């Protein structure tokens, strides 16, 4: 059986990575993957300019590596867009302007601030208030714009909490998370199983297994796998664990995308 395709990775076109595209592709080949998707960051109206993607240059280089490695691996053209409720029209124009195979929609900010930066946590005396605000803003984001293929790292914010998973459980945020999951099903958006949570020391992927289980209970069938790799050694990180988790929750296939059309692949 072929290796699961890693469909969430970043290169030097994202400011939080220094990896070349070639190094990422070659690592995926070493791991036996037959396809991957490059998904560099593009965050509009972000608190800094560092996550704005030079899409023309990015697209040109993706085409180069697609041609270079065409006989060894399929390299898909993707992007990770930062969702905010007021960006609907700009996001629509952007995704329609480029021939993306795959678009990850991610909530990175709450009230315009990203918990990735420690100073942005200071205003939250109860970390659960931050988590609840994050989930509520995710609901707003999906209502506003839903022309993407997967929701990235649904509980991303938990990676950066003062005590990480302390104060977080599916049961504590049932109403908000269930609304997110129902919207994904309504709009045929996949749920990403992002193994960056393991790498961050959470002990679970993003989202938490209880969230993935609930998605399945609600009738969700579309999951994607991504390591959120920012370096070659991160590609496929903890995919064996993620695979066993998915199987234990009743999933027998995952989805990947070509031309923004999904294909189901046996796990």
N, C-alpha and C positions, 0 to 999 in steps of 0.2 A: 504494500500500500504506500502511495506517495506521501511525502512529508506535508504537513499542513502548511498552507501558504501564509506567510507573514504579511499582513496587509496594514501595518502601521509602523512606519519608520521615517527617520529624519536624517538629512544630510547637511552639509555646510550651507545649504540654502536656508536653513533654519538657524537662527543666531545661537541656539543652545546646543549646536552640534558642530564638530569640525571634520566630520567624516566625509570622504569623497563618495560619490555615487558608485564608482567602480569598486571601492572596498566593501560597500554594503552588498552589492550584487555578487561579488566573488565569495563573500562569506555565505550567502544564501545558497549558492551553488555547492559549496563545501558541505553544507548541511543536507544536501539532497533535495532541496526545494525545486519544483518545476515552474513555479511562478511566485512573484512578489508584487507588492504595490508600494511605490514611493509616495509619501504623503507629507510633504513639508508644510510648515505652518504658514497660514495667512490670517492674521488677526487685524481687522479694521477697527479704528477708534479704540485702540489699546492704549494703556497708560504710558507706554513708550513706543518708539518706532521700530524696535528691534525685531518684531515678529511680522513685519510686512514682507511679503514674498515678491521677489523679482520674477514674476511669472513668465515673461518672455524668455529670459535667460534660462530659467528652470526648465521650461518646456523644450527648449533647444537641446539642453544637455540630456534630458530624458530620452529624446529621440536618438541621440548619439549612442547612449548605452543600450537602448533597445536594439539598434542595428549591430552594435559590437558583440552583443551576447545572444543574438537571436537564435543561434543553433544550440544554446545551452540552457536558457531559461527565458520565460516570458516576463518582461518587466512592464508593469502597468503604470499608467500616468494618473496619479492621485493627488489629493490635497487635503489638509486638515484645516477647516475654516472655524474661526472663533465666532460663536453665536452670541448675538445680543438683540433684544427685541426691536430696537429701532433700526436695525440694519437690513430689514427685509428687502427693500428695493435694490440696495447696493449688492447684497449677496446674490440676488436673482440675476442681476446684470453680469456679475462676475462668473458665476458657474455656467451661464449660457454662452460666455465668450470663449470658452476653452473646451477642447475635446477630452474632458476628464473621463477616465474609466471608473473612478471611484472617489466619492467625497465623504469624508468624515466630518460630521457636525459635532462640535464640542463646546460645552460651557466651561470657559476658563475664568470668567470674572463674575463677581457679585457686586452690584452697585458700581460697576466700572473698575473694580480692584481685583487683582489676581492673588489668591492665597499663596501662590508660588513665592511671593516676596514676603519675608517674615514681618516686615513692618505693617503689612496690611491686615495682620491678625490682631493688632493691638486694640482695635476698636471693639472687638468681640469679647466681652467678659465671660459669656457662656458659649463655648464652642458649638453647642447644639443649635444656638441661634444662627450661627454662620451656616451650618449644614442645612438647616431648614430653609434659610434664605436662598442657598444655592439650588436646592431642589425646586423651590418655587420659581426661581428665575429660569431654570431649565424648562419647566412647563411653559412659561411665557415664550421662551425661545422657540419651542417646537410649534406652538400655536402660530407664532409670527412667521416662521420660515421652516419648511420641512422638505425642501428639495435636495436632500442628501441621502446617502445610502445606509449609513450606520451612525448611531449615537456613540461617540467616543467616551470611554472611561466614565460611566454615568456618575459614580461617586468620587471623581477625581479629587475633590476638595479635601477628602479625608486623608490623603497622602500628606497634607501639610498642616493638619491640626496640631495643636501644641502637644497633645499626647496621642496623636494619630487616631487609632480606632477607638480610643476611650471616648465614651459619649456617643458612639455611633452604633446603630443596629437597624436592620430593616424594620423591626417592630416599632421603633420609636418614630419612624417617619413613614409609616404605612400609607397614609392618605396621599402624601406628595409623590412617593415613589410609584404607587399604583397608578396614579394619574399619568405619570411619565410613560410607564409601560403600556398602558392602554392607548396612548397617543402613538407610540411606536407601531403597535399592531394596526391601528387605524390607518396610518399613512404608509404601511409596508416599509418601515425603516427597521433595519437589523439592530440587534443589541450587540455591542462589541464586548468580547471577553478580552480584557486588556491585562496582560501579565506584568505590566509595569508595577502593579501593586505588590506583587511578590518581590520584585527587585527593590522597591522602596522600603521593604521591611514590614509591610502590613500583615503578611502571612496569608493573604488571599488576593485574588485578582480584583480589578475594578470592572464591574461592580462586585460586591460581596456575593458569595454563593447563594445566600438566602434571596437576593434580588433576582439572580438568574433563575432560581427555582420558581419564584413567583411569576416571572415572565412566562415560563413554561406552563404553569397552572392556568394562566390567563389565556392560553392558546398560542403564545408566541412560538414561532418555529425557526426564525432566522437569526443565527448568531454568526459573528465574524471573529477571527482571532488576530490579535496584534500584540506585539511585544513593546510597542512604543519605543523602539530602539533608536538611540542617538549615537551609537557606536557599533561597529561590526560584531563585537562580542555580545551585544544585547539581542541580536536577531534570534528569534525562536526561543527566547528565554522562558523556561518553565513550561514549554508547550506540552510536555508529557503530562504534567500535573493538570494543566487546563483541559487536555483531552480527556483524562480520566474523570475529571469533574463533570464535563459536559455529558459524557456517557452515563454517569451515575444519575444525572438529572433527567435522562430520557431523550437526549438529543442523539441522533444517529448520523446527522450531516451538519455541515456548516455551509455558509455561502461566501462566494467571492464574486467580483464584478468585472465585467468587460463592457465598455461603452455604457456604463451605468445600468446594465442589465445583469440580473443575478443568475448565478448558476449554483446548484446544490452539489456539494461534494461529500462523499461518504467519509466519515471520521475514521 
